[in-house]
């Protein structure tokens, strides 16, 4: 106990709240008076009680998400320990138990996301807003048997709300004045005929933003989101049910939640001890807003935007065959986006990057569920997916870029060994890139359960996958408009500077890869009694290899070093746990202990300039404990909570990105040049986003007022230990442990016709960094340490109203 108290000192509110509640309830004699409502999940592709599932699962209902203002995965992480989601400058991270995909458009997420059984593996899709969900389930640990498709860290399963047997409708609105947030929802659902039901859901969300851009005067990030979904559910016969869903969504963002922070004086004596922002403003005459280089809710930037659109068609058919069910899920999904990144993350005129991506995916899953209650049970099926990815970006260097003048000045001083003025050679140029990839995947799977007795069950599972990828990537040096530089001398000089200074090397690559994998799993379950189920699982997970989108050089030449193909990633995992029902059904307590070893872990390493190279770290291990539970203290009061301990260690990772100013453990020396670059050894180190302890405590209170009204109150305390949001584990940006409070107070008509609520999020107004890295080119070109940080939204208080009919 002494150790636990010392660990959670920064989150003292947790033991205080829990201690007061447990003590007061124990003295009141109300321990076993109530029975919890059962939570039904589909973590094993069939509806069953959460307490019967031998997996570490967190389930969040659609009602809870609405009440807590959970609009996207980034909001969900507060309620699920060991889940982290964050935006980065050019990508999206989702981590479970310390494992996630790095920054590269070639990656699919290590945490698989599935919407109504359809894989949404691309990182950009994890930014899409939630709408009218029945529930979200977070499955931790490799989930390759039933979910498949690269779910090596875990899986997020989103289930949309379906039409009911009776007509119902609702309109709701939320308004938050400080950040100008407005949310409007409409739901219409019910039968059209005796056999056909329909559900329409619509959401419009806008927000001015919670940061002030001092350069252009805008509030950022400014959001404009619109989603519409229609579902038809047809009971075609007594045995056949068909569900068709169409959903379209647009979610656009102007600006970013980024600030420059933790700058240090340049190590180059020619800059007289100025930091990077002072160099931009003083030496190069850039907008004075760049001098705002500390965290204060204000930023400097020339502007960013991200414009996204998605479309999805899904047909789900369920046909009863004897005691079993044949399920067919066919889907077509596509999205596109365009992003402008002011990727020096300052108001300085340094460089910018425009990227575009288009993606199409067609998938078909056919599976048969034998049903339950027999000695032998099984789920078996086949999955096919075909996808096309097109990505393009362009790096821009206008004639008045700071880098043009800086390079020419260094050349004139004799610091850069070029035979010509390098800045002038790249003025008004760009580096356009194009990437295409076609992927075809098929797999077959089975999960077989042998009910050896009423108390003991053994489950065996396996999934065989075959995946083929064809990809090409080209990079060139061109004029600002993307046209070719026709003067051979000018083209050669520009290529020389791009290669030597930015590690851009023109290339044209093509490659193919084909890989096969078999992922096995075995689980033993034992019912100690009717209230305690024990389980143990051993499994292997797999994530396919692929092709690097963002490397700026070819792997076929010695200078500079680039990458294209990378290998598959494998995991061996062991998990043991208990699902318990206590106090006659008034409480539940679930525990999971896990250990997972990852081999050839896929990592994306910043090249110290403006690019990323994908490689395979040799080995990593993650282990820990996860505890969650519920306790219905009285008819009106329920206590919920979750606690997680996580330990992560790279067992062999020699080729990592170095923190600014840290001498590399491996120095790259090229023929005819001096020391140029290097890698740092992270063997024995942890990973970004790994907090030793994290968790949450919640109180839900409901009671009547008179005969016509109902009062509801929710209090959630979210806490975490220290963690580092940077992949370089830069100690200057380590996030301190914190406790964050979310709360909701509502007054409703007792039959649920109307409800008015006040919703508060991050009421303790914690300053939380979600991602950090070195400011591009600041140290490599000016020897000035500088960091850019993504910040979570601060305190917000909103009014929420709902009317149901």
LUMLO-574242 format. One line per field, with one value per residue (C-alpha): x, y, z. Coordinates in steps of 0.5 Angstrom, whole numbers. Layout:
c1 = X  ...
c2 = Y  ...
c3 = Z  ...
# end
This chain:
c1 = 0  6  8  1  0  7  6  -1  1  0  -7  -9  -16  -17  -16  -19  -26  -26  -24  -30  -35  -33  -33  -39  -43  -40  -43  -49  -51  -52  -47  -51  -58  -58  -56  -52  -55  -52  -47  -47  -41  -39  -32  -32  -37  -43  -47  -45  -44  -38  -37  -37  -31  -24  -21  -19  -25  -27  -34  -37  -45  -47  -51  -45  -41  -47  -47  -39  -39  -34  -34  -28  -23  -19  -24  -25  -18  -20  -24  -20  -13  -8  -11  -8  -10  -6  -5  2  4  3  -1  -5  -3  -7  -3  -6  -1  5  4  2  4  9  8  8  2  4  2  -4  -6  -3  -10  -15  -22  -28  -35  -40  -35  -32  -24  -23  -15  -13  -10  -14  -21  -19  -20  -27  -33  -37  -45  -51  -47  -50  -43  -36  -31  -24  -20  -13  -8  -7  -14  -12  -16  -23  -22  -16  -13  -7  -10  -3  -4  -12  -18  -23  -30  -36  -43  -48  -55  -60  -68  -72  -79  -83  -82  -78  -74  -70  -66  -61  -56  -50  -47  -40  -39  -31  -29  -35  -37  -44  -47  -53  -56  -62  -65  -71  -72  -78  -82  -84  -87  -88  -82  -78  -75  -70  -66  -63  -58  -55  -50  -47  -41  -37  -32  -28  -22  -18  -12  -11  -6  -3  0  -7  -12  -16  -18  -16  -17  -23  -27  -33  -36  -42  -44  -51  -52  -58  -60  -65  -67  -71  -73  -74  -76  -77  -69  -66  -65  -62  -59  -56  -52  -50  -46  -42  -38  -34  -30  -25  -20  -17  -11  -7  -7  1  5  13  16  22  27  34  40  43  50  53  57  55  48  50  46  39  34  31  25  29  34  27  25  32  37  31  26  20  13  14  9  14  17  11  15  12  6  0  -6  -3  1  4  3  2  -4  -6  -12  -15  -21  -23  -29  -31  -37  -39  -44  -45  -49  -50  -54  -56  -59  -61  -58  -61  -58  -53  -52  -49  -47  -44  -42  -40  -37  -35  -31  -27  -24  -20  -17  -12  -8  -4  2  6  11  16  10  12  10  17  17  21  17  10  8  1  -1  -7  -9  -15  -17  -22  -23  -28  -29  -33  -33  -37  -37  -42  -43  -45  -49  -48  -50  -47  -41  -37  -38  -35  -34  -31  -30  -27  -25  -23  -21  -18  -16  -12  -8  -6  -2  2  5  10  15  15  21  19  24  23  24  29  33  35  38  41  44  47  50  53  56  59  62  65  61  58  62  58  61  55  51  46  40  40  40  33  30  22  23  19  20  13  12  7  6  1  -1  -5  -7  -10  -12  -15  -16  -19  -20  -24  -25  -27  -29  -29  -34  -30  -35  -40  -34  -28  -28  -22  -22  -17  -17  -13  -12  -9  -7  -4  -3  0  2  5  7  11  14  17  20  23  26  21  19  14  8  11  13  20  26  28  35  40  45  40  36  43  45  38  38  45  42  36  40  46  42  35  36  31  34  30  28  23  22  17  17  12  11  7  7  3  2  -2  -4  -6  -9  -11  -15  -17  -23  -25  -31  -29  -36  -42  -39  -32  -29  -22  -18  -11  -10  -3  -3  1  -1  1  2  4  10  9  12  15  11  15  22  26  31  32  35  39  44  49  48  43  40  33  28  22  20  19  18  12  11  10  7  7  2  0  -6  -9  -15  -21  -28  -32  -39  -39  -44  -50  -49  -49  -41  -36  -29  -25  -17  -12  -5  -1  6  7  14  14  19  21  17  15  18  18  24  25  31  33  31  24  23  21  24  21  25  24  26  29  25  20  16  10  7  2  -4  -11  -17  -24  -30  -37  -41  -48  -48  -55  -61  -59  -51  -46  -39  -34  -27  -21  -13  -8  0  4  11  15  22  25  30  34  33  39  37  32  32  36  34  36  43  45  51  49  51  52  55  54  60  59  65  68  64  65  60  53  48  47  42  41  40  34  35  33  28  21  16  12  6  7  5  7  0  -7  -14  -21  -26  -33  -40  -47  -52  -60  -66  -73  -75  -83  -87  -85  -77  -71  -64  -58  -50  -44  -37  -31  -24  -18  -11  -5  3  8  9  13  9  16  18  25  23  26  26  25  17  16  8  7  2  -5  -12  -17  -25  -30  -37  -45  -51  -58  -65  -70  -77  -78  -81  -75  -78  -74  -67  -63  -55  -49  -43  -36  -29  -22  -25  -18  -16  -10  -5  -4  1  -1  5  12  18  24  22  24  31  31  37  40  40  41  44  38  34  26  20  13  8  0  -4  -11  -17  -17  -23  -30  -37  -43  -50  -54  -61  -65  -72  -75  -81
c2 = 0  5  4  5  12  14  13  16  23  27  24  25  26  19  15  21  20  13  12  17  13  6  8  12  6  1  4  5  -2  -1  -6  -11  -8  -7  -11  -8  -8  -13  -10  -13  -13  -17  -17  -24  -23  -25  -22  -24  -21  -17  -21  -28  -25  -27  -21  -14  -10  -3  -2  6  6  11  15  16  19  23  26  26  30  24  27  23  18  23  24  17  16  19  14  8  7  5  8  14  18  24  28  30  35  30  24  21  16  11  7  1  -1  3  0  4  6  12  18  15  15  8  5  2  3  -2  -1  -4  1  -3  0  -4  -10  -6  -5  3  2  8  13  19  16  16  23  23  25  20  20  16  10  5  3  3  -3  -2  -9  -9  -14  -17  -19  -22  -28  -25  -18  -19  -14  -11  -11  -13  -8  -8  -6  -1  -3  2  0  5  5  1  2  0  -3  4  11  15  22  27  33  36  42  44  51  52  60  61  57  58  51  49  42  40  33  30  23  20  12  7  2  4  -2  -9  -11  -5  0  6  11  17  21  28  32  39  41  48  51  57  54  55  58  65  66  72  72  72  74  67  63  56  50  52  46  45  38  35  28  24  17  13  6  1  -6  -11  -17  -20  -27  -31  -33  -27  -20  -15  -8  -3  3  9  15  21  26  32  35  41  44  51  52  47  47  48  52  53  52  51  54  55  60  57  54  57  63  67  68  71  67  68  63  60  65  71  69  69  76  79  76  75  80  75  77  79  74  69  71  68  62  59  56  61  59  63  61  64  61  63  58  51  47  40  38  31  27  20  16  9  4  -3  -9  -14  -20  -25  -32  -37  -44  -49  -46  -42  -36  -34  -27  -23  -16  -13  -6  0  6  12  18  24  30  36  39  45  44  50  45  50  51  59  65  65  64  58  53  49  43  41  34  30  23  19  12  7  0  -6  -11  -18  -22  -29  -32  -38  -38  -44  -41  -43  -48  -54  -58  -55  -48  -45  -38  -39  -35  -32  -24  -21  -14  -10  -2  3  9  15  20  26  32  38  42  49  54  61  66  70  64  65  59  62  68  63  58  64  67  61  60  67  66  59  55  51  47  49  51  56  60  54  59  62  55  53  60  59  51  45  38  34  27  22  15  10  3  -3  -8  -15  -19  -25  -29  -35  -36  -40  -40  -46  -47  -54  -54  -59  -59  -54  -50  -51  -49  -49  -44  -45  -40  -39  -34  -35  -29  -27  -20  -17  -10  -6  1  6  13  18  25  31  38  43  50  52  50  43  44  41  46  46  49  43  47  50  43  40  45  45  38  38  43  39  33  36  40  37  30  30  26  25  18  14  7  1  -5  -11  -15  -22  -25  -30  -31  -36  -33  -38  -37  -41  -39  -43  -41  -44  -42  -42  -41  -37  -30  -31  -33  -34  -34  -35  -33  -34  -31  -29  -23  -20  -13  -14  -10  -5  1  8  14  20  18  23  19  12  6  5  10  11  19  20  14  13  7  4  -3  -5  -12  -15  -14  -20  -20  -26  -24  -28  -25  -28  -25  -25  -23  -23  -21  -19  -17  -21  -17  -10  -10  -12  -12  -15  -16  -17  -18  -18  -19  -18  -19  -15  -17  -13  -7  -2  5  12  16  23  24  31  35  35  27  21  14  7  1  -5  -4  -11  -12  -9  -12  -9  -11  -9  -10  -7  -7  -4  -5  -2  -2  0  3  5  6  13  12  8  8  6  6  3  3  1  0  0  -2  -2  -3  -3  -9  -8  -1  2  6  11  19  23  29  35  36  29  26  20  13  11  17  16  18  18  18  25  28  29  27  28  25  19  15  14  7  7  0  -1  6  6  9  15  16  10  13  8  9  12  11  14  14  16  17  17  20  20  21  24  31  30  26  30  31  27  30  27  28  25  26  23  24  22  21  19  19  23  21  23  25  26  20  22  22  29  31  38  36  31  31  32  27  30  29  32  33  32  33  34  36  35  36  32  30  24  20  23  27  33  34  40  40  43  40  41  38  39  43  43  47  42  44  37  36  31  30  34  34  38  44  42  45  50  45  42  49  54  50  52  48  49  44  45  42  40  42  39  43  47  48  48  49  48  48  42  41  35  34  27  25
c3 = 0  1  -6  -9  -5  -7  -14  -14  -10  -16  -17  -9  -11  -13  -6  -3  -7  -7  1  3  -2  1  8  8  4  9  15  11  10  3  0  -3  -4  -12  -18  -24  -31  -35  -41  -47  -52  -59  -57  -60  -66  -62  -57  -50  -43  -42  -36  -40  -45  -44  -46  -43  -46  -44  -47  -47  -49  -54  -48  -44  -50  -51  -44  -43  -50  -53  -60  -63  -61  -58  -53  -52  -49  -42  -41  -43  -39  -44  -50  -53  -59  -62  -68  -71  -76  -82  -79  -73  -67  -64  -58  -54  -48  -51  -58  -64  -71  -73  -77  -84  -89  -91  -85  -83  -75  -70  -67  -72  -72  -74  -76  -76  -77  -83  -82  -82  -82  -85  -80  -82  -81  -74  -74  -76  -71  -68  -69  -66  -63  -59  -56  -57  -55  -54  -54  -51  -54  -61  -64  -70  -70  -71  -72  -77  -81  -77  -70  -67  -61  -60  -63  -63  -65  -66  -67  -70  -67  -71  -72  -67  -67  -65  -68  -64  -66  -62  -63  -59  -59  -55  -54  -51  -51  -49  -56  -60  -60  -63  -64  -67  -68  -71  -70  -73  -73  -73  -78  -85  -86  -82  -84  -86  -81  -82  -78  -80  -76  -77  -74  -75  -71  -71  -67  -67  -63  -57  -59  -62  -68  -67  -74  -78  -72  -72  -67  -68  -69  -73  -74  -79  -79  -82  -82  -84  -84  -86  -84  -87  -83  -87  -84  -91  -88  -81  -82  -86  -84  -88  -86  -91  -89  -92  -89  -91  -87  -88  -83  -84  -80  -80  -76  -71  -64  -64  -60  -60  -53  -49  -54  -52  -55  -61  -60  -67  -64  -70  -68  -61  -57  -60  -60  -66  -66  -64  -70  -75  -72  -72  -77  -82  -81  -80  -77  -70  -68  -68  -61  -58  -56  -50  -48  -47  -51  -57  -63  -69  -76  -83  -83  -84  -86  -87  -91  -91  -94  -93  -96  -94  -96  -92  -93  -87  -88  -83  -84  -79  -81  -76  -69  -73  -76  -83  -83  -90  -89  -96  -96  -100  -97  -100  -97  -99  -96  -97  -92  -92  -87  -85  -83  -80  -75  -74  -78  -81  -88  -88  -92  -93  -95  -99  -99  -102  -101  -104  -102  -104  -100  -102  -97  -96  -90  -90  -83  -80  -72  -70  -64  -56  -51  -54  -53  -59  -61  -67  -71  -78  -84  -90  -91  -98  -98  -104  -104  -108  -105  -108  -104  -107  -103  -105  -101  -103  -102  -104  -106  -100  -95  -89  -92  -98  -95  -89  -94  -98  -92  -89  -96  -97  -90  -92  -88  -93  -98  -105  -111  -112  -108  -105  -103  -110  -113  -109  -109  -112  -113  -110  -109  -111  -109  -112  -108  -111  -108  -109  -104  -104  -98  -97  -90  -87  -80  -74  -67  -64  -57  -53  -47  -43  -37  -34  -31  -36  -43  -48  -54  -60  -66  -72  -78  -84  -89  -95  -97  -104  -105  -111  -110  -113  -111  -114  -112  -116  -116  -120  -120  -115  -120  -120  -127  -129  -129  -136  -135  -134  -130  -125  -124  -123  -118  -114  -114  -110  -105  -104  -103  -99  -94  -94  -95  -102  -107  -114  -115  -118  -115  -116  -112  -110  -104  -102  -95  -92  -84  -79  -73  -67  -61  -55  -49  -43  -38  -32  -28  -20  -18  -21  -20  -22  -29  -29  -36  -39  -47  -51  -58  -64  -67  -74  -78  -85  -88  -93  -97  -94  -97  -93  -94  -98  -101  -105  -101  -107  -106  -100  -100  -97  -93  -95  -95  -99  -97  -89  -86  -83  -75  -70  -63  -58  -52  -46  -42  -36  -32  -28  -29  -22  -20  -13  -7  -10  -17  -14  -16  -22  -21  -27  -28  -33  -33  -40  -43  -50  -54  -61  -66  -72  -69  -75  -73  -77  -75  -77  -81  -77  -83  -86  -87  -84  -85  -84  -81  -76  -69  -67  -61  -55  -49  -46  -40  -34  -30  -32  -27  -28  -24  -23  -16  -15  -9  -8  -13  -15  -14  -18  -18  -24  -24  -28  -26  -31  -30  -36  -37  -44  -46  -53  -52  -58  -62  -65  -70  -67  -68  -63  -59  -61  -59  -57  -60  -64  -62  -69  -74  -81  -85  -93  -98  -99  -94  -86  -81  -83  -79  -74  -70  -63  -59  -55  -52  -45  -46  -46  -51  -52  -49  -43  -36  -31  -28  -31  -30  -28  -23  -24  -20  -23  -19  -21  -17  -18  -16  -15  -19  -26  -26  -26  -23  -26  -24  -27  -24  -28  -25  -30  -28  -31  -28  -32  -40  -45  -52  -56  -60  -58  -51  -50  -43  -44  -46  -41  -39  -32  -28  -27  -25  -30  -28  -33  -30  -32  -29  -32  -31  -35  -35  -32  -38  -42  -47  -45  -42  -40  -38  -36  -39  -36  -39  -36  -31  -27  -34  -34  -39  -43  -49  -54  -58  -59  -63  -65  -69  -76  -79  -72  -70  -76  -80  -74  -68  -64  -60  -61  -60  -62  -58  -60  -54  -51  -50  -44  -39  -43  -40  -45  -45  -48  -49  -52  -54  -56  -59
# end
